[in-house]
Amino acid sequence: MRQPLPQLNAMLICDSAFQQAPSGKWCVIGSYTAVIVREFPTTHAPFNVFLALSDFTGNVVMRLLVRDPEGEQISEVRGQFPKIPITGVEICMPFPPLTFTRPGTHSLELYHADTMLHMRTFQVLHASSLPQQPSQAQAQGPTNEPSE
């Protein structure tokens, strides 16, 4: 009988994720949904993807793929997971530095063997495309616009 596919409970892109001793609780540090860069191409620092799965029995290769807005694969990480006695698991999969060549919506795809479990998106944005923060506008001084 074929095992049911695991259910994804969490998928976070973050700077760091580690298991705390002695409690075994996971600490996820610096999660984000957008990468802001000054120029293209740019190489982004290593990052991690924290995953929480239920109905997971192991004995499988898990893969994470990053794709650019055109669907081209930028990177892939994989891990072989042995059969495990529990059905809930939290894991961290580290990525090496990635080079982003264009802005836009990138995707992160999670595969259980050859079956896609989940796909989520994140943005890669050029810093100049972001609206200026009020504190930055005030720091530049008053404008010459007439007041009403």
C-alpha positions in Angstrom: 0.0 0.0 0.0 1.3 3.4 -0.9 1.9 5.8 2.0 -0.1 9.1 1.9 1.9 12.2 1.0 3.0 14.4 3.9 1.1 17.6 4.7 3.1 20.8 4.7 2.5 22.8 7.9 5.2 25.5 7.4 7.6 26.6 4.8 9.7 29.6 5.8 12.7 31.2 4.1 15.0 32.5 6.8 18.5 33.5 7.6 18.9 30.8 10.2 17.0 27.9 11.8 18.3 25.7 14.5 17.1 23.2 17.1 17.4 24.4 20.7 19.0 22.1 23.2 17.7 20.6 25.5 14.1 21.3 24.5 14.4 20.3 20.9 12.3 23.4 19.9 13.2 25.0 16.6 14.3 28.7 16.4 13.6 30.4 13.1 15.6 33.6 12.8 15.1 36.3 10.2 12.2 35.0 8.0 11.4 37.0 4.9 9.3 37.0 1.7 11.4 39.4 -0.4 15.0 39.9 -1.2 16.0 43.5 -1.9 19.1 44.1 -4.0 21.1 47.1 -5.2 22.0 45.7 -8.7 21.6 42.7 -11.0 23.1 40.3 -11.2 23.7 39.9 -7.5 24.7 37.0 -5.3 22.5 36.6 -2.2 24.0 35.2 1.0 23.3 31.6 2.0 19.8 31.1 3.5 17.7 28.3 5.0 14.2 26.9 4.4 12.5 25.7 7.5 9.9 22.9 6.9 7.3 21.4 9.2 5.6 18.3 7.9 2.9 16.0 9.2 2.1 12.5 8.0 5.8 12.2 7.1 7.3 8.7 7.3 10.6 9.3 5.6 12.5 6.8 3.4 12.5 9.4 0.7 14.5 12.1 -1.1 13.1 15.6 -0.5 14.1 18.4 -2.9 13.7 22.1 -2.9 14.1 24.0 -6.2 14.4 27.8 -6.7 13.1 29.1 -10.1 13.4 32.6 -11.6 10.4 34.5 -13.1 11.0 32.8 -16.4 10.8 29.3 -14.8 14.5 28.6 -15.1 16.0 26.6 -12.3 18.5 28.6 -10.3 19.3 26.1 -7.6 18.3 22.7 -6.0 19.1 21.2 -2.6 18.1 17.7 -1.7 18.2 15.5 1.4 17.8 11.7 1.8 15.5 11.0 4.8 15.5 7.6 6.4 12.4 5.9 7.6 11.3 7.6 10.8 9.1 6.3 13.7 7.2 9.5 14.1 4.8 11.2 11.7 5.6 14.8 12.4 9.0 16.3 11.5 10.6 19.8 11.4 13.7 20.2 9.3 15.9 22.9 7.9 17.4 22.7 4.4 20.3 25.1 3.8 20.9 26.8 0.4 24.3 28.0 -0.8 24.7 31.6 -2.1 22.4 32.1 -5.1 22.9 34.5 -8.0 19.7 36.4 -9.0 19.9 37.8 -12.6 16.5 39.6 -12.7 13.9 41.0 -10.5 10.4 39.6 -10.1 8.5 36.7 -8.6 10.7 33.7 -7.9 9.4 30.3 -6.8 10.4 27.8 -4.2 9.2 24.2 -5.0 9.1 21.4 -2.5 9.2 17.8 -3.8 8.6 14.5 -2.0 10.5 12.1 -4.4 9.1 13.2 -7.8 5.8 14.7 -6.5 5.5 18.4 -5.9 4.1 19.0 -2.4 4.0 22.7 -2.4 5.1 25.8 -4.3 5.5 29.3 -2.8 6.7 32.5 -4.2 9.1 35.2 -3.0 10.0 38.5 -4.5 13.5 39.7 -5.7 13.3 43.5 -5.9 15.6 46.3 -6.9 16.0 48.8 -4.1 15.2 51.7 -6.4 11.8 50.2 -7.2 10.7 50.5 -3.6 8.7 53.5 -2.3 10.7 55.9 -0.3 10.1 55.7 3.5 8.8 58.9 5.1 11.9 59.1 7.3 14.0 59.1 4.2 12.0 61.9 2.6 12.2 64.0 5.7 16.0 63.5 5.9 16.3 65.1 2.4 14.6 68.3 3.6 11.6 70.2 2.4 10.5 70.3 -1.2 9.7 73.5 -3.2 6.1 72.5 -3.7 3.5 75.2 -2.7 1.3 74.5 0.3 -2.5 75.1 0.2 
